[in-house]
Amino acid sequence: MSRMSITNTPKTATVDDAEQIGRMLASAFDDDPMMRWFFPEEASREEGMARYFSTIFARQYVRHGVCERTDAAAAFWVSPEGQEKAVPDAETVQELENILGDRAELFRSAVGAAAEHGPKEPHWYLAVVGADPAARGQGHGAALLRSGLAKADAAGLPVYLESSKPDNLPFYEHFGFTVLGEAELPGGGPKLWAMRRAPRTPDGV
């Protein structure tokens, strides 16, 4: 019996994908310092993270962002036009606080700190990209990254992201991102690196 192939071709994600995307990203971010800080209890981390990612996807990014997926990865982007609308509404904030429990206050502080240092120029924002560890090395994350970067380049705009995992910085640098600076999240949280990629023209400049 032949093994089913897992395609890394990006496709538009829909709200019906929320549960699967939540599970994929929970696996992808299991070793991420920021997510481990938000979900410190190992016994409940996977379930909590799956609920977290499926909630922000279904209530926030799929409505106001550009969300793509492969069979083993997902990415959430926000264009300049969607950035004001992509801010979580009161109901979403309450749902996230229920998921985070006693870590909700740390989460609010971290989101507020990130917003204060956000770029002022028009830009595309890469909110989330992650691949299931079982499929790493098969190009899922890279395919999603290239797809979103192409959209930003077509608009002639830079892309910003934040990463709390130092091992990921070379991956982003390979795609043209440079580190703008670093900061520690309030409340004793992990370090966060802000990165920017300048837009490229069709000839790669």
Secondary structure, 3 states (H helix, E strand, C coil): CCCCCCCCCCEECCHHHHHHHHHHHHHHCCCCHHHHHHCCCHHHHHHHHHHHHHHHHHHHHHHHCEEEECCCEEEEEECHHHCCCCCCCHHHHHHHHHHHHHHHHHHHHHHHHHHHCCCCCCCEEEEEEEECHHHCCCCHHHHHHHHHHHHHHHCCCCEEEEECCHHHHHHHHHCCCEEEEEEECCCCCCEEEEEEECCCCCCCC
